[in-house]
Amino acid sequence: MAALTFNQKFEGYWVDGIEGSLPKKSGVYCVYECIHNVKEKTVKIEKLIYIGESENVDKRISNHEKKEDWKKQLKNDRIICYSFTQVENDHRTRVEASLIYQHKPELNEEYMDNFPFDKTTIITEGTNAMLDAFFTVNE
């Protein structure tokens, strides 16, 4: 492997419970605790809970085995919401691992303390709340 840089534009935010509305694409997703203002159609991001990857993000989130664990993280009137960045199949795990290693969401387990890839730089933009805009991982 070689050192690589990934420019990731995040889209979102999708609120939980609107199954079928997330992208049916290959990518990395972030799970957040949010406050949803239904009247103004806005979300306020409170906490990054989990980062994952899938060939079909919509299908993965709809059937995720940790969904109940995500909900247990919520305080009072807060909800789950998601953001997404498209990543080709060949690099999904590397981008996911970089984001997890850098940000350490409390419900992730893998990649929290080890990074099994060569030097990786991530540049994020868009709906990238609580993600660093630029970082390099090189363990």
Stockholm file with secondary structure:
# STOCKHOLM 1.0

chainA/1-139         MAALTFNQKFEGYWVDGIEGSLPKKSGVYCVYECIHNVKEKTVKIEKLIYIGESENVDKRISNHEKKEDWKKQLKNDRIICYSFTQVENDHRTRVEASLIYQHKPELNEEYMDNFPFDKTTIITEGTNAMLDAFFTVNE
#=GR chainA/1-139 SS CCCEEEEEEEEEEEETTCTTCSCCSSEEEEEEEEEEETTTTEEEEEEEEEEEEESSHHHHHHTCTTHHHHHHTCCTTCEEEEEEEECCGGGHHHHHHHHHHHHCCTTCCTTSSCCCSSCEEEEEEESCTTSCSEEEECC
#=GC SS_cons         CCCEEEEEEEEEEEETTCTTCSCCSSEEEEEEEEEEETTTTEEEEEEEEEEEEESSHHHHHHTCTTHHHHHHTCCTTCEEEEEEEECCGGGHHHHHHHHHHHHCCTTCCTTSSCCCSSCEEEEEEESCTTSCSEEEECC
//
